[in-house]
Amino acid sequence: MMAVTFFTPGSSSQALLDEFDARIEQREHKAKITTWEKSNDGNYYTHKATEWTKKAWFKPVVAADKLIFNIIKPGNMNVTAVAYAYYYGHLIETFLNHFDDQFSAGQSSALPAAGDVCA
C-alpha cells in the first residue's frame, strides 16, 4: 500500500535509517553508500547518478516495525514512470547490498500510494 517499505524486527526502524545515513556520510570508502545523497536540510534523499539526480526525492517515515520511503516530486516537475521505477529499484538494491541482515522483507508499490507526491 505504501511506497518502499522495509520490515524491521521490533523497533529497529530508526536504527536502520540511522545506519543508512551513516553509510552515506562516512569518509571511509569500504561499505560507503556512494549512490545516494541527502538534501541540504537532511530530510530527503535523491540518487546521485548524473542522469537521475534530483529527478525525485525520498522522504523516510519511521514506524514501529517498518521503515517507509515515500517518493516526492522535485519542485514543479512530475516524477515519470521511468524515474519512479529507477528510484524504487535502486533503493531496494542499496538496502539488499548493505543492510540485508537488518530487515526481513522489502516491498514496493507498483503505482504511487498514500504519502507519495508524484504529480
VMD Tcl script that draws the C-alpha trace (Angstrom):
set ca {
  {0.00 0.00 0.00}
  {2.90 2.38 0.56}
  {6.00 3.40 -1.38}
  {9.06 1.35 -0.47}
  {8.73 -0.41 2.86}
  {11.41 -2.31 4.76}
  {10.00 -4.51 7.53}
  {12.23 -4.45 10.58}
  {12.33 -6.60 13.70}
  {10.90 -4.92 16.79}
  {11.59 -1.22 16.92}
  {14.79 -1.14 14.85}
  {13.42 1.04 12.04}
  {15.16 4.18 13.33}
  {18.42 2.26 13.70}
  {18.15 1.14 10.06}
  {17.61 4.72 8.90}
  {20.49 5.91 11.10}
  {22.77 3.28 9.55}
  {21.71 4.37 6.02}
  {22.62 7.97 6.94}
  {25.93 6.91 8.47}
  {26.94 4.95 5.37}
  {26.13 7.92 3.14}
  {28.15 10.31 5.33}
  {31.15 8.12 6.16}
  {34.57 9.03 4.79}
  {35.99 5.51 4.59}
  {35.34 4.02 1.15}
  {34.73 0.45 2.35}
  {30.94 -0.13 2.68}
  {30.20 3.54 1.95}
  {26.99 4.26 0.06}
  {28.03 6.43 -2.87}
  {24.83 6.40 -4.94}
  {22.52 8.36 -2.60}
  {22.77 11.81 -1.07}
  {20.72 13.79 1.41}
  {19.07 17.13 0.76}
  {20.61 20.25 2.26}
  {18.02 20.19 5.06}
  {18.76 16.50 5.74}
  {15.15 15.36 5.35}
  {15.17 13.79 1.87}
  {17.29 11.52 -0.32}
  {18.00 11.60 -4.06}
  {20.04 9.38 -6.36}
  {23.46 10.72 -7.34}
  {23.80 9.25 -10.85}
  {24.20 12.14 -13.29}
  {21.12 11.39 -15.38}
  {18.93 10.61 -12.32}
  {19.95 13.10 -9.67}
  {17.08 15.17 -8.31}
  {14.53 13.53 -10.66}
  {12.75 12.52 -7.44}
  {13.29 12.53 -3.68}
  {12.54 10.01 -0.95}
  {11.12 11.06 2.39}
  {11.61 8.46 5.14}
  {8.90 7.62 7.66}
  {9.86 5.60 10.74}
  {7.10 3.33 12.07}
  {7.11 0.74 14.85}
  {8.19 -2.24 12.72}
  {8.94 -0.73 9.32}
  {10.88 1.97 7.55}
  {8.91 3.58 4.72}
  {10.26 5.76 1.92}
  {7.69 7.89 0.10}
  {8.64 9.35 -3.26}
  {8.34 13.12 -3.61}
  {8.40 15.13 -6.82}
  {11.19 17.65 -7.35}
  {9.73 21.16 -7.29}
  {7.39 21.75 -10.21}
  {8.33 18.56 -12.12}
  {6.33 15.34 -12.00}
  {8.03 12.02 -11.30}
  {7.96 9.99 -14.52}
  {7.16 6.27 -14.50}
  {10.76 5.55 -15.54}
  {12.21 7.66 -12.70}
  {9.74 6.07 -10.26}
  {10.94 2.59 -11.27}
  {14.61 3.58 -11.20}
  {14.43 5.14 -7.75}
  {12.45 2.30 -6.20}
  {14.64 -0.39 -7.75}
  {17.86 1.27 -6.70}
  {16.74 1.95 -3.15}
  {15.80 -1.71 -2.69}
  {19.11 -2.76 -4.27}
  {21.03 -0.49 -1.87}
  {19.30 -1.93 1.18}
  {19.83 -5.52 -0.01}
  {23.52 -4.84 -0.64}
  {24.21 -3.06 2.64}
  {21.56 -3.99 5.22}
  {20.17 -7.43 4.29}
  {20.54 -8.62 7.88}
  {18.62 -5.63 9.34}
  {15.20 -6.16 7.73}
  {13.09 -9.21 6.98}
  {11.45 -8.06 3.72}
  {11.27 -5.13 1.37}
  {8.15 -4.17 -0.54}
  {7.37 -1.66 -3.27}
  {4.05 -0.46 -4.57}
  {3.65 -0.63 -8.35}
  {1.91 2.74 -8.51}
  {2.04 5.84 -6.28}
  {0.38 5.28 -2.93}
  {-0.52 7.08 0.28}
  {2.22 9.56 1.14}
  {3.72 9.71 -2.34}
  {3.73 13.08 -4.11}
  {4.49 12.40 -7.78}
  {2.36 14.83 -9.74}
}
mol new
graphics top color blue
foreach p $ca { graphics top sphere $p radius 0.5 }
foreach p [lrange $ca 0 end-1] q [lrange $ca 1 end] { graphics top cylinder $p $q radius 0.2 }
display resetview
